[in-house]
Amino acid sequence: MTGSATTTWLNIGKSVRTIADNRDYKLLFVADDIKKLLGLTNNELKDLVEERSYPDGTFRVIDEPALYRLMLLSKKKVARKFQAWVFEHVLPSIRKTGEYNQFLTPTNQEG
């Protein structure tokens, strides 16, 4: 079973369509949404995009690792917000506790 959803994701307050592809247990992102979000061209995405067909249509998608690479390399304001979240909250939390828990505030963590 494969499902798609529009979610506010990446801790940036923007909506991005995602597809949970149970064929290979990947979370995929609709390439057109990422292209628009980061102001990229089709040419800039060409090596990262694959086309997948589902019962509700065919989508150009990118996988999670490719999305993170794009977000960490981008100079866009929206990407900088994501970068700050990763570098200031997610990675320190993993270092301190071995996991990231969005419900723990930085003041609740030791270290």
One Martini backbone bead per residue (centre of mass of N, CA, C, O) as a GRO file, in nm:
protein
  111
    1MET     BB    1   0.097   0.036   0.022
    2THR     BB    2   0.025   0.369  -0.090
    3GLY     BB    3   0.079   0.705   0.028
    4SER     BB    4  -0.050   1.037   0.027
    5ALA     BB    5   0.065   1.373   0.128
    6THR     BB    6   0.016   1.684   0.286
    7THR     BB    7   0.290   1.843   0.449
    8THR     BB    8   0.429   1.983   0.726
    9TRP     BB    9   0.774   2.013   0.681
   10LEU     BB   10   1.104   2.060   0.805
   11ASN     BB   11   1.059   2.300   1.006
   12ILE     BB   12   0.927   2.556   0.794
   13GLY     BB   13   0.608   2.590   0.725
   14LYS     BB   14   0.583   2.404   0.470
   15SER     BB   15   0.436   2.254   0.199
   16VAL     BB   16   0.477   1.897   0.129
   17ARG     BB   17   0.470   1.639  -0.078
   18THR     BB   18   0.412   1.299   0.013
   19ILE     BB   19   0.542   0.953  -0.017
   20ALA     BB   20   0.456   0.634   0.093
   21ASP     BB   21   0.668   0.372  -0.005
   22ASN     BB   22   0.616   0.023   0.036
   23ARG     BB   23   0.810  -0.115  -0.165
   24ASP     BB   24   1.084   0.045  -0.011
   25TYR     BB   25   1.040   0.220   0.246
   26LYS     BB   26   0.982   0.525   0.145
   27LEU     BB   27   1.027   0.868   0.160
   28LEU     BB   28   0.876   1.092  -0.060
   29PHE     BB   29   0.921   1.377  -0.283
   30VAL     BB   30   0.787   1.620  -0.461
   31ALA     BB   31   0.970   1.782  -0.691
   32ASP     BB   32   0.798   2.040  -0.745
   33ASP     BB   33   0.802   2.138  -0.448
   34ILE     BB   34   1.111   2.162  -0.418
   35LYS     BB   35   1.163   2.346  -0.654
   36LYS     BB   36   0.992   2.580  -0.543
   37LEU     BB   37   1.115   2.613  -0.258
   38LEU     BB   38   1.434   2.644  -0.391
   39GLY     BB   39   1.452   2.750  -0.689
   40LEU     BB   40   1.467   2.526  -0.904
   41THR     BB   41   1.560   2.328  -1.166
   42ASN     BB   42   1.538   2.060  -1.361
   43ASN     BB   43   1.845   2.038  -1.405
   44GLU     BB   44   1.921   2.035  -1.093
   45LEU     BB   45   1.735   1.754  -1.053
   46LYS     BB   46   1.790   1.521  -1.264
   47ASP     BB   47   1.976   1.321  -1.071
   48LEU     BB   48   1.729   1.290  -0.835
   49VAL     BB   49   1.503   1.198  -1.022
   50GLU     BB   50   1.200   1.002  -1.019
   51GLU     BB   51   0.962   0.796  -1.170
   52ARG     BB   52   0.631   0.726  -1.034
   53SER     BB   53   0.370   0.488  -1.010
   54TYR     BB   54   0.026   0.527  -0.920
   55PRO     BB   55  -0.307   0.511  -0.878
   56ASP     BB   56  -0.303   0.855  -0.858
   57GLY     BB   57  -0.031   0.857  -1.033
   58THR     BB   58   0.241   1.041  -1.165
   59PHE     BB   59   0.568   1.098  -1.017
   60ARG     BB   60   0.808   1.324  -0.926
   61VAL     BB   61   1.087   1.216  -0.726
   62ILE     BB   62   1.247   1.233  -0.403
   63ASP     BB   63   1.456   1.147  -0.167
   64GLU     BB   64   1.571   1.203   0.143
   65PRO     BB   65   1.877   1.243   0.095
   66ALA     BB   66   1.839   1.452  -0.134
   67LEU     BB   67   1.689   1.661   0.029
   68TYR     BB   68   1.909   1.718   0.238
   69ARG     BB   69   2.121   1.813   0.042
   70LEU     BB   70   1.963   2.053  -0.069
   71MET     BB   71   1.912   2.198   0.204
   72LEU     BB   72   2.226   2.220   0.287
   73LEU     BB   73   2.310   2.387   0.009
   74SER     BB   74   2.121   2.606   0.046
   75LYS     BB   75   2.050   2.979   0.054
   76LYS     BB   76   1.777   2.980   0.138
   77LYS     BB   77   1.575   3.073   0.388
   78VAL     BB   78   1.425   2.802   0.425
   79ALA     BB   79   1.691   2.636   0.451
   80ARG     BB   80   1.815   2.783   0.691
   81LYS     BB   81   1.599   2.692   0.889
   82PHE     BB   82   1.663   2.393   0.865
   83GLN     BB   83   1.963   2.408   0.941
   84ALA     BB   84   1.921   2.519   1.224
   85TRP     BB   85   1.758   2.282   1.332
   86VAL     BB   86   1.970   2.064   1.287
   87PHE     BB   87   2.225   2.210   1.432
   88GLU     BB   88   2.059   2.308   1.711
   89HIS     BB   89   1.877   2.028   1.769
   90VAL     BB   90   1.914   1.748   1.644
   91LEU     BB   91   2.220   1.684   1.679
   92PRO     BB   92   2.248   1.747   1.982
   93SER     BB   93   2.037   1.538   2.072
   94ILE     BB   94   2.182   1.290   1.965
   95ARG     BB   95   2.443   1.330   2.127
   96LYS     BB   96   2.302   1.335   2.418
   97THR     BB   97   2.063   1.079   2.369
   98GLY     BB   98   2.049   0.915   2.074
   99GLU     BB   99   1.810   1.121   1.998
  100TYR     BB  100   1.510   1.251   1.849
  101ASN     BB  101   1.280   1.468   2.033
  102GLN     BB  102   1.032   1.698   1.974
  103PHE     BB  103   0.927   1.708   2.292
  104LEU     BB  104   1.200   1.804   2.366
  105THR     BB  105   1.357   2.036   2.525
  106PRO     BB  106   1.661   2.176   2.574
  107THR     BB  107   1.612   2.199   2.895
  108ASN     BB  108   1.559   1.873   2.926
  109GLN     BB  109   1.851   1.838   2.853
  110GLU     BB  110   2.152   1.698   2.875
  111GLY     BB  111   2.501   1.830   2.823
   0.00000   0.00000   0.00000
